[in-house]
Amino acid sequence: MIKLTGMNGKELILNEEKIEKIERVPETVITFINGNKYIVEEDVDEVINKIVEFKRKICNGTFK
């Protein structure tokens, strides 16, 4: 799960395993495999970095 910020400024906790695509249009839109879409304040690269960081923590057993 990754923490992002919705366009209303509220924190979102999203399941990165259910993401189908991430688009920059110009805001960042995350589409899930069920069709739900979320617009977030973070840019595409930052979302990708958060996903990679989370996966790295899981693989290394350092997730807390």
mmCIF file of the N, C-alpha and C atoms, coordinates in Angstrom:
data_MODEL
# 
_entry.id   MODEL 
# 
loop_
_atom_site.group_PDB 
_atom_site.id 
_atom_site.type_symbol 
_atom_site.label_atom_id 
_atom_site.label_alt_id 
_atom_site.label_comp_id 
_atom_site.label_asym_id 
_atom_site.label_entity_id 
_atom_site.label_seq_id 
_atom_site.pdbx_PDB_ins_code 
_atom_site.Cartn_x 
_atom_site.Cartn_y 
_atom_site.Cartn_z 
_atom_site.occupancy 
_atom_site.B_iso_or_equiv 
_atom_site.pdbx_formal_charge 
_atom_site.auth_seq_id 
_atom_site.auth_comp_id 
_atom_site.auth_asym_id 
_atom_site.auth_atom_id 
_atom_site.pdbx_PDB_model_num 
ATOM 1   N N  . MET A 1 1  ? 0.841   -1.173 0.000   1.00 0.00 ? 1  MET A N  1 
ATOM 2   C CA . MET A 1 1  ? 0.000   0.000  0.000   1.00 0.00 ? 1  MET A CA 1 
ATOM 3   C C  . MET A 1 1  ? 0.892   1.244  0.000   1.00 0.00 ? 1  MET A C  1 
ATOM 4   N N  . ILE A 1 2  ? 0.477   2.242  -0.750  1.00 0.00 ? 2  ILE A N  1 
ATOM 5   C CA . ILE A 1 2  ? 1.255   3.475  -0.819  1.00 0.00 ? 2  ILE A CA 1 
ATOM 6   C C  . ILE A 1 2  ? 0.382   4.656  -0.386  1.00 0.00 ? 2  ILE A C  1 
ATOM 7   N N  . LYS A 1 3  ? 1.027   5.663  0.221   1.00 0.00 ? 3  LYS A N  1 
ATOM 8   C CA . LYS A 1 3  ? 0.341   6.868  0.663   1.00 0.00 ? 3  LYS A CA 1 
ATOM 9   C C  . LYS A 1 3  ? 0.519   7.946  -0.394  1.00 0.00 ? 3  LYS A C  1 
ATOM 10  N N  . LEU A 1 4  ? -0.608  8.506  -0.832  1.00 0.00 ? 4  LEU A N  1 
ATOM 11  C CA . LEU A 1 4  ? -0.594  9.602  -1.795  1.00 0.00 ? 4  LEU A CA 1 
ATOM 12  C C  . LEU A 1 4  ? -1.540  10.685 -1.295  1.00 0.00 ? 4  LEU A C  1 
ATOM 13  N N  . THR A 1 5  ? -1.584  11.804 -2.005  1.00 0.00 ? 5  THR A N  1 
ATOM 14  C CA . THR A 1 5  ? -2.434  12.924 -1.614  1.00 0.00 ? 5  THR A CA 1 
ATOM 15  C C  . THR A 1 5  ? -3.462  13.179 -2.706  1.00 0.00 ? 5  THR A C  1 
ATOM 16  N N  . GLY A 1 6  ? -4.731  13.130 -2.337  1.00 0.00 ? 6  GLY A N  1 
ATOM 17  C CA . GLY A 1 6  ? -5.797  13.444 -3.280  1.00 0.00 ? 6  GLY A CA 1 
ATOM 18  C C  . GLY A 1 6  ? -5.807  14.931 -3.589  1.00 0.00 ? 6  GLY A C  1 
ATOM 19  N N  . MET A 1 7  ? -6.530  15.304 -4.612  1.00 0.00 ? 7  MET A N  1 
ATOM 20  C CA . MET A 1 7  ? -6.585  16.709 -5.014  1.00 0.00 ? 7  MET A CA 1 
ATOM 21  C C  . MET A 1 7  ? -7.264  17.588 -3.964  1.00 0.00 ? 7  MET A C  1 
ATOM 22  N N  . ASN A 1 8  ? -7.988  16.971 -3.030  1.00 0.00 ? 8  ASN A N  1 
ATOM 23  C CA . ASN A 1 8  ? -8.612  17.724 -1.943  1.00 0.00 ? 8  ASN A CA 1 
ATOM 24  C C  . ASN A 1 8  ? -7.674  17.888 -0.749  1.00 0.00 ? 8  ASN A C  1 
ATOM 25  N N  . GLY A 1 9  ? -6.423  17.393 -0.901  1.00 0.00 ? 9  GLY A N  1 
ATOM 26  C CA . GLY A 1 9  ? -5.431  17.523 0.159   1.00 0.00 ? 9  GLY A CA 1 
ATOM 27  C C  . GLY A 1 9  ? -5.462  16.403 1.183   1.00 0.00 ? 9  GLY A C  1 
ATOM 28  N N  . LYS A 1 10 ? -6.409  15.487 1.056   1.00 0.00 ? 10 LYS A N  1 
ATOM 29  C CA . LYS A 1 10 ? -6.519  14.384 2.014   1.00 0.00 ? 10 LYS A CA 1 
ATOM 30  C C  . LYS A 1 10 ? -5.645  13.215 1.584   1.00 0.00 ? 10 LYS A C  1 
ATOM 31  N N  . GLU A 1 11 ? -5.138  12.505 2.598   1.00 0.00 ? 11 GLU A N  1 
ATOM 32  C CA . GLU A 1 11 ? -4.269  11.358 2.353   1.00 0.00 ? 11 GLU A CA 1 
ATOM 33  C C  . GLU A 1 11 ? -5.077  10.177 1.813   1.00 0.00 ? 11 GLU A C  1 
ATOM 34  N N  . LEU A 1 12 ? -4.516  9.526  0.807   1.00 0.00 ? 12 LEU A N  1 
ATOM 35  C CA . LEU A 1 12 ? -5.094  8.305  0.245   1.00 0.00 ? 12 LEU A CA 1 
ATOM 36  C C  . LEU A 1 12 ? -4.109  7.171  0.463   1.00 0.00 ? 12 LEU A C  1 
ATOM 37  N N  . ILE A 1 13 ? -4.609  6.011  0.833   1.00 0.00 ? 13 ILE A N  1 
ATOM 38  C CA . ILE A 1 13 ? -3.791  4.807  0.933   1.00 0.00 ? 13 ILE A CA 1 
ATOM 39  C C  . ILE A 1 13 ? -4.297  3.879  -0.162  1.00 0.00 ? 13 ILE A C  1 
ATOM 40  N N  . LEU A 1 14 ? -3.441  3.613  -1.147  1.00 0.00 ? 14 LEU A N  1 
ATOM 41  C CA . LEU A 1 14 ? -3.861  2.838  -2.313  1.00 0.00 ? 14 LEU A CA 1 
ATOM 42  C C  . LEU A 1 14 ? -3.083  1.540  -2.430  1.00 0.00 ? 14 LEU A C  1 
ATOM 43  N N  . ASN A 1 15 ? -3.758  0.510  -2.930  1.00 0.00 ? 15 ASN A N  1 
ATOM 44  C CA . ASN A 1 15 ? -3.143  -0.792 -3.144  1.00 0.00 ? 15 ASN A CA 1 
ATOM 45  C C  . ASN A 1 15 ? -2.429  -0.775 -4.495  1.00 0.00 ? 15 ASN A C  1 
ATOM 46  N N  . GLU A 1 16 ? -1.118  -0.720 -4.445  1.00 0.00 ? 16 GLU A N  1 
ATOM 47  C CA . GLU A 1 16 ? -0.318  -0.597 -5.672  1.00 0.00 ? 16 GLU A CA 1 
ATOM 48  C C  . GLU A 1 16 ? -0.428  -1.822 -6.577  1.00 0.00 ? 16 GLU A C  1 
ATOM 49  N N  . GLU A 1 17 ? -0.832  -2.953 -6.030  1.00 0.00 ? 17 GLU A N  1 
ATOM 50  C CA . GLU A 1 17 ? -0.937  -4.173 -6.841  1.00 0.00 ? 17 GLU A CA 1 
ATOM 51  C C  . GLU A 1 17 ? -2.157  -4.150 -7.751  1.00 0.00 ? 17 GLU A C  1 
ATOM 52  N N  . LYS A 1 18 ? -3.101  -3.269 -7.506  1.00 0.00 ? 18 LYS A N  1 
ATOM 53  C CA . LYS A 1 18 ? -4.332  -3.195 -8.295  1.00 0.00 ? 18 LYS A CA 1 
ATOM 54  C C  . LYS A 1 18 ? -4.299  -2.083 -9.347  1.00 0.00 ? 18 LYS A C  1 
ATOM 55  N N  . ILE A 1 19 ? -3.152  -1.388 -9.460  1.00 0.00 ? 19 ILE A N  1 
ATOM 56  C CA . ILE A 1 19 ? -3.038  -0.302 -10.442 1.00 0.00 ? 19 ILE A CA 1 
ATOM 57  C C  . ILE A 1 19 ? -2.875  -0.878 -11.840 1.00 0.00 ? 19 ILE A C  1 
ATOM 58  N N  . GLU A 1 20 ? -3.706  -0.408 -12.751 1.00 0.00 ? 20 GLU A N  1 
ATOM 59  C CA . GLU A 1 20 ? -3.595  -0.801 -14.155 1.00 0.00 ? 20 GLU A CA 1 
ATOM 60  C C  . GLU A 1 20 ? -2.707  0.172  -14.918 1.00 0.00 ? 20 GLU A C  1 
ATOM 61  N N  . LYS A 1 21 ? -2.919  1.479  -14.698 1.00 0.00 ? 21 LYS A N  1 
ATOM 62  C CA . LYS A 1 21 ? -2.089  2.472  -15.397 1.00 0.00 ? 21 LYS A CA 1 
ATOM 63  C C  . LYS A 1 21 ? -2.054  3.778  -14.620 1.00 0.00 ? 21 LYS A C  1 
ATOM 64  N N  . ILE A 1 22 ? -1.001  4.553  -14.917 1.00 0.00 ? 22 ILE A N  1 
ATOM 65  C CA . ILE A 1 22 ? -0.809  5.878  -14.336 1.00 0.00 ? 22 ILE A CA 1 
ATOM 66  C C  . ILE A 1 22 ? -0.614  6.831  -15.504 1.00 0.00 ? 22 ILE A C  1 
ATOM 67  N N  . GLU A 1 23 ? -1.415  7.896  -15.535 1.00 0.00 ? 23 GLU A N  1 
ATOM 68  C CA . GLU A 1 23 ? -1.351  8.852  -16.645 1.00 0.00 ? 23 GLU A CA 1 
ATOM 69  C C  . GLU A 1 23 ? -1.075  10.262 -16.138 1.00 0.00 ? 23 GLU A C  1 
ATOM 70  N N  . ARG A 1 24 ? -0.433  11.051 -16.978 1.00 0.00 ? 24 ARG A N  1 
ATOM 71  C CA . ARG A 1 24 ? -0.206  12.472 -16.712 1.00 0.00 ? 24 ARG A CA 1 
ATOM 72  C C  . ARG A 1 24 ? -1.036  13.231 -17.736 1.00 0.00 ? 24 ARG A C  1 
ATOM 73  N N  . VAL A 1 25 ? -2.136  13.890 -17.288 1.00 0.00 ? 25 VAL A N  1 
ATOM 74  C CA . VAL A 1 25 ? -3.076  14.490 -18.257 1.00 0.00 ? 25 VAL A CA 1 
ATOM 75  C C  . VAL A 1 25 ? -3.635  15.866 -17.891 1.00 0.00 ? 25 VAL A C  1 
ATOM 76  N N  . PRO A 1 26 ? -3.092  16.914 -17.430 1.00 0.00 ? 26 PRO A N  1 
ATOM 77  C CA . PRO A 1 26 ? -1.756  17.093 -16.905 1.00 0.00 ? 26 PRO A CA 1 
ATOM 78  C C  . PRO A 1 26 ? -1.616  16.628 -15.460 1.00 0.00 ? 26 PRO A C  1 
ATOM 79  N N  . GLU A 1 27 ? -2.748  16.481 -14.720 1.00 0.00 ? 27 GLU A N  1 
ATOM 80  C CA . GLU A 1 27 ? -2.613  15.947 -13.370 1.00 0.00 ? 27 GLU A CA 1 
ATOM 81  C C  . GLU A 1 27 ? -2.375  14.439 -13.449 1.00 0.00 ? 27 GLU A C  1 
ATOM 82  N N  . THR A 1 28 ? -1.995  13.841 -12.338 1.00 0.00 ? 28 THR A N  1 
ATOM 83  C CA . THR A 1 28 ? -1.707  12.410 -12.325 1.00 0.00 ? 28 THR A CA 1 
ATOM 84  C C  . THR A 1 28 ? -3.000  11.651 -12.037 1.00 0.00 ? 28 THR A C  1 
ATOM 85  N N  . VAL A 1 29 ? -3.379  10.771 -12.970 1.00 0.00 ? 29 VAL A N  1 
ATOM 86  C CA . VAL A 1 29 ? -4.585  9.957  -12.830 1.00 0.00 ? 29 VAL A CA 1 
ATOM 87  C C  . VAL A 1 29 ? -4.150  8.501  -12.716 1.00 0.00 ? 29 VAL A C  1 
ATOM 88  N N  . ILE A 1 30 ? -4.590  7.851  -11.643 1.00 0.00 ? 30 ILE A N  1 
ATOM 89  C CA . ILE A 1 30 ? -4.279  6.438  -11.428 1.00 0.00 ? 30 ILE A CA 1 
ATOM 90  C C  . ILE A 1 30 ? -5.553  5.649  -11.689 1.00 0.00 ? 30 ILE A C  1 
ATOM 91  N N  . THR A 1 31 ? -5.475  4.686  -12.616 1.00 0.00 ? 31 THR A N  1 
ATOM 92  C CA . THR A 1 31 ? -6.611  3.832  -12.943 1.00 0.00 ? 31 THR A CA 1 
ATOM 93  C C  . THR A 1 31 ? -6.345  2.440  -12.407 1.00 0.00 ? 31 THR A C  1 
ATOM 94  N N  . PHE A 1 32 ? -7.338  1.912  -11.698 1.00 0.00 ? 32 PHE A N  1 
ATOM 95  C CA . PHE A 1 32 ? -7.222  0.573  -11.127 1.00 0.00 ? 32 PHE A CA 1 
ATOM 96  C C  . PHE A 1 32 ? -7.864  -0.457 -12.046 1.00 0.00 ? 32 PHE A C  1 
ATOM 97  N N  . ILE A 1 33 ? -7.547  -1.719 -11.828 1.00 0.00 ? 33 ILE A N  1 
ATOM 98  C CA . ILE A 1 33 ? -8.036  -2.781 -12.706 1.00 0.00 ? 33 ILE A CA 1 
ATOM 99  C C  . ILE A 1 33 ? -9.562  -2.897 -12.681 1.00 0.00 ? 33 ILE A C  1 
ATOM 100 N N  . ASN A 1 34 ? -10.222 -2.376 -11.644 1.00 0.00 ? 34 ASN A N  1 
ATOM 101 C CA . ASN A 1 34 ? -11.684 -2.400 -11.588 1.00 0.00 ? 34 ASN A CA 1 
ATOM 102 C C  . ASN A 1 34 ? -12.309 -1.172 -12.256 1.00 0.00 ? 34 ASN A C  1 
ATOM 103 N N  . GLY A 1 35 ? -11.473 -0.279 -12.811 1.00 0.00 ? 35 GLY A N  1 
ATOM 104 C CA . GLY A 1 35 ? -11.963 0.912  -13.502 1.00 0.00 ? 35 GLY A CA 1 
ATOM 105 C C  . GLY A 1 35 ? -12.004 2.166  -12.649 1.00 0.00 ? 35 GLY A C  1 
ATOM 106 N N  . ASN A 1 36 ? -11.864 2.044  -11.326 1.00 0.00 ? 36 ASN A N  1 
ATOM 107 C CA . ASN A 1 36 ? -11.842 3.229  -10.458 1.00 0.00 ? 36 ASN A CA 1 
ATOM 108 C C  . ASN A 1 36 ? -10.630 4.088  -10.797 1.00 0.00 ? 36 ASN A C  1 
ATOM 109 N N  . LYS A 1 37 ? -10.848 5.415  -10.737 1.00 0.00 ? 37 LYS A N  1 
ATOM 110 C CA . LYS A 1 37 ? -9.770  6.358  -11.025 1.00 0.00 ? 37 LYS A CA 1 
ATOM 111 C C  . LYS A 1 37 ? -9.601  7.316  -9.858  1.00 0.00 ? 37 LYS A C  1 
ATOM 112 N N  . TYR A 1 38 ? -8.343  7.649  -9.586  1.00 0.00 ? 38 TYR A N  1 
ATOM 113 C CA . TYR A 1 38 ? -8.008  8.611  -8.545  1.00 0.00 ? 38 TYR A CA 1 
ATOM 114 C C  . TYR A 1 38 ? -7.070  9.644  -9.141  1.00 0.00 ? 38 TYR A C  1 
ATOM 115 N N  . ILE A 1 39 ? -7.338  10.918 -8.840  1.00 0.00 ? 39 ILE A N  1 
ATOM 116 C CA . ILE A 1 39 ? -6.456  12.007 -9.239  1.00 0.00 ? 39 ILE A CA 1 
ATOM 117 C C  . ILE A 1 39 ? -5.657  12.376 -7.996  1.00 0.00 ? 39 ILE A C  1 
ATOM 118 N N  . VAL A 1 40 ? -4.334  12.410 -8.138  1.00 0.00 ? 40 VAL A N  1 
ATOM 119 C CA . VAL A 1 40 ? -3.468  12.688 -6.995  1.00 0.00 ? 40 VAL A CA 1 
ATOM 120 C C  . VAL A 1 40 ? -2.548  13.870 -7.282  1.00 0.00 ? 40 VAL A C  1 
ATOM 121 N N  . GLU A 1 41 ? -2.052  14.474 -6.204  1.00 0.00 ? 41 GLU A N  1 
ATOM 122 C CA . GLU A 1 41 ? -1.161  15.630 -6.325  1.00 0.00 ? 41 GLU A CA 1 
ATOM 123 C C  . GLU A 1 41 ? 0.244   15.245 -6.781  1.00 0.00 ? 41 GLU A C  1 
ATOM 124 N N  . GLU A 1 42 ? 0.710   14.049 -6.408  1.00 0.00 ? 42 GLU A N  1 
ATOM 125 C CA . GLU A 1 42 ? 2.060   13.620 -6.764  1.00 0.00 ? 42 GLU A CA 1 
ATOM 126 C C  . GLU A 1 42 ? 2.167   13.415 -8.272  1.00 0.00 ? 42 GLU A C  1 
ATOM 127 N N  . ASP A 1 43 ? 3.375   13.682 -8.810  1.00 0.00 ? 43 ASP A N  1 
ATOM 128 C CA . ASP A 1 43 ? 3.564   13.448 -10.240 1.00 0.00 ? 43 ASP A CA 1 
ATOM 129 C C  . ASP A 1 43 ? 3.822   11.954 -10.494 1.00 0.00 ? 43 ASP A C  1 
ATOM 130 N N  . VAL A 1 44 ? 3.771   11.569 -11.754 1.00 0.00 ? 44 VAL A N  1 
ATOM 131 C CA . VAL A 1 44 ? 3.894   10.161 -12.144 1.00 0.00 ? 44 VAL A CA 1 
ATOM 132 C C  . VAL A 1 44 ? 5.175   9.539  -11.598 1.00 0.00 ? 44 VAL A C  1 
ATOM 133 N N  . ASP A 1 45 ? 6.302   10.228 -11.745 1.00 0.00 ? 45 ASP A N  1 
ATOM 134 C CA . ASP A 1 45 ? 7.575   9.680  -11.277 1.00 0.00 ? 45 ASP A CA 1 
ATOM 135 C C  . ASP A 1 45 ? 7.574   9.451  -9.773  1.00 0.00 ? 45 ASP A C  1 
ATOM 136 N N  . GLU A 1 46 ? 6.953   10.356 -9.024  1.00 0.00 ? 46 GLU A N  1 
ATOM 137 C CA . GLU A 1 46 ? 6.892   10.207 -7.572  1.00 0.00 ? 46 GLU A CA 1 
ATOM 138 C C  . GLU A 1 46 ? 6.032   8.996  -7.185  1.00 0.00 ? 46 GLU A C  1 
ATOM 139 N N  . VAL A 1 47 ? 4.934   8.777  -7.897  1.00 0.00 ? 47 VAL A N  1 
ATOM 140 C CA . VAL A 1 47 ? 4.092   7.608  -7.628  1.00 0.00 ? 47 VAL A CA 1 
ATOM 141 C C  . VAL A 1 47 ? 4.882   6.333  -7.902  1.00 0.00 ? 47 VAL A C  1 
ATOM 142 N N  . ILE A 1 48 ? 5.578   6.303  -9.019  1.00 0.00 ? 48 ILE A N  1 
ATOM 143 C CA . ILE A 1 48 ? 6.387   5.125  -9.358  1.00 0.00 ? 48 ILE A CA 1 
ATOM 144 C C  . ILE A 1 48 ? 7.457   4.895  -8.293  1.00 0.00 ? 48 ILE A C  1 
ATOM 145 N N  . ASN A 1 49 ? 8.122   5.951  -7.852  1.00 0.00 ? 49 ASN A N  1 
ATOM 146 C CA . ASN A 1 49 ? 9.140   5.818  -6.807  1.00 0.00 ? 49 ASN A CA 1 
ATOM 147 C C  . ASN A 1 49 ? 8.555   5.269  -5.508  1.00 0.00 ? 49 ASN A C  1 
ATOM 148 N N  . LYS A 1 50 ? 7.354   5.698  -5.145  1.00 0.00 ? 50 LYS A N  1 
ATOM 149 C CA . LYS A 1 50 ? 6.718   5.182  -3.940  1.00 0.00 ? 50 LYS A CA 1 
ATOM 150 C C  . LYS A 1 50 ? 6.398   3.691  -4.076  1.00 0.00 ? 50 LYS A C  1 
ATOM 151 N N  . ILE A 1 51 ? 5.974   3.281  -5.256  1.00 0.00 ? 51 ILE A N  1 
ATOM 152 C CA . ILE A 1 51 ? 5.691   1.866  -5.493  1.00 0.00 ? 51 ILE A CA 1 
ATOM 153 C C  . ILE A 1 51 ? 6.972   1.051  -5.386  1.00 0.00 ? 51 ILE A C  1 
ATOM 154 N N  . VAL A 1 52 ? 8.031   1.514  -6.035  1.00 0.00 ? 52 VAL A N  1 
ATOM 155 C CA . VAL A 1 52 ? 9.318   0.807  -5.998  1.00 0.00 ? 52 VAL A CA 1 
ATOM 156 C C  . VAL A 1 52 ? 9.840   0.731  -4.563  1.00 0.00 ? 52 VAL A C  1 
ATOM 157 N N  . GLU A 1 53 ? 9.755   1.837  -3.827  1.00 0.00 ? 53 GLU A N  1 
ATOM 158 C CA . GLU A 1 53 ? 10.224  1.867  -2.442  1.00 0.00 ? 53 GLU A CA 1 
ATOM 159 C C  . GLU A 1 53 ? 9.441   0.865  -1.588  1.00 0.00 ? 53 GLU A C  1 
ATOM 160 N N  . PHE A 1 54 ? 8.130   0.825  -1.757  1.00 0.00 ? 54 PHE A N  1 
ATOM 161 C CA . PHE A 1 54 ? 7.305   -0.105 -0.989  1.00 0.00 ? 54 PHE A CA 1 
ATOM 162 C C  . PHE A 1 54 ? 7.676   -1.557 -1.321  1.00 0.00 ? 54 PHE A C  1 
ATOM 163 N N  . LYS A 1 55 ? 7.802   -1.871 -2.608  1.00 0.00 ? 55 LYS A N  1 
ATOM 164 C CA . LYS A 1 55 ? 8.158   -3.238 -3.023  1.00 0.00 ? 55 LYS A CA 1 
ATOM 165 C C  . LYS A 1 55 ? 9.535   -3.626 -2.493  1.00 0.00 ? 55 LYS A C  1 
ATOM 166 N N  . ARG A 1 56 ? 10.463  -2.682 -2.502  1.00 0.00 ? 56 ARG A N  1 
ATOM 167 C CA . ARG A 1 56 ? 11.808  -2.942 -1.995  1.00 0.00 ? 56 ARG A CA 1 
ATOM 168 C C  . ARG A 1 56 ? 11.769  -3.290 -0.501  1.00 0.00 ? 56 ARG A C  1 
ATOM 169 N N  . LYS A 1 57 ? 10.956  -2.547 0.258   1.00 0.00 ? 57 LYS A N  1 
ATOM 170 C CA . LYS A 1 57 ? 10.808  -2.817 1.685   1.00 0.00 ? 57 LYS A CA 1 
ATOM 171 C C  . LYS A 1 57 ? 10.230  -4.211 1.920   1.00 0.00 ? 57 LYS A C  1 
ATOM 172 N N  . ILE A 1 58 ? 9.254   -4.589 1.119   1.00 0.00 ? 58 ILE A N  1 
ATOM 173 C CA . ILE A 1 58 ? 8.644   -5.919 1.259   1.00 0.00 ? 58 ILE A CA 1 
ATOM 174 C C  . ILE A 1 58 ? 9.674   -7.006 0.956   1.00 0.00 ? 58 ILE A C  1 
ATOM 175 N N  . CYS A 1 59 ? 10.413  -6.847 -0.128  1.00 0.00 ? 59 CYS A N  1 
ATOM 176 C CA . CYS A 1 59 ? 11.403  -7.848 -0.542  1.00 0.00 ? 59 CYS A CA 1 
ATOM 177 C C  . CYS A 1 59 ? 12.542  -7.980 0.463   1.00 0.00 ? 59 CYS A C  1 
ATOM 178 N N  . ASN A 1 60 ? 12.919  -6.866 1.076   1.00 0.00 ? 60 ASN A N  1 
ATOM 179 C CA . ASN A 1 60 ? 14.020  -6.878 2.045   1.00 0.00 ? 60 ASN A CA 1 
ATOM 180 C C  . ASN A 1 60 ? 13.563  -7.233 3.454   1.00 0.00 ? 60 ASN A C  1 
ATOM 181 N N  . GLY A 1 61 ? 12.264  -7.362 3.651   1.00 0.00 ? 61 GLY A N  1 
ATOM 182 C CA . GLY A 1 61 ? 11.743  -7.675 4.973   1.00 0.00 ? 61 GLY A CA 1 
ATOM 183 C C  . GLY A 1 61 ? 11.854  -6.530 5.959   1.00 0.00 ? 61 GLY A C  1 
ATOM 184 N N  . THR A 1 62 ? 11.961  -5.292 5.463   1.00 0.00 ? 62 THR A N  1 
ATOM 185 C CA . THR A 1 62 ? 12.098  -4.139 6.359   1.00 0.00 ? 62 THR A CA 1 
ATOM 186 C C  . THR A 1 62 ? 10.817  -3.346 6.492   1.00 0.00 ? 62 THR A C  1 
ATOM 187 N N  . PHE A 1 63 ? 9.707   -3.858 5.955   1.00 0.00 ? 63 PHE A N  1 
ATOM 188 C CA . PHE A 1 63 ? 8.439   -3.130 6.037   1.00 0.00 ? 63 PHE A CA 1 
ATOM 189 C C  . PHE A 1 63 ? 7.915   -3.146 7.463   1.00 0.00 ? 63 PHE A C  1 
ATOM 190 N N  . LYS A 1 64 ? 7.556   -1.953 7.964   1.00 0.00 ? 64 LYS A N  1 
ATOM 191 C CA . LYS A 1 64 ? 7.014   -1.833 9.317   1.00 0.00 ? 64 LYS A CA 1 
ATOM 192 C C  . LYS A 1 64 ? 5.769   -1.003 9.295   1.00 0.00 ? 64 LYS A C  1 
# 
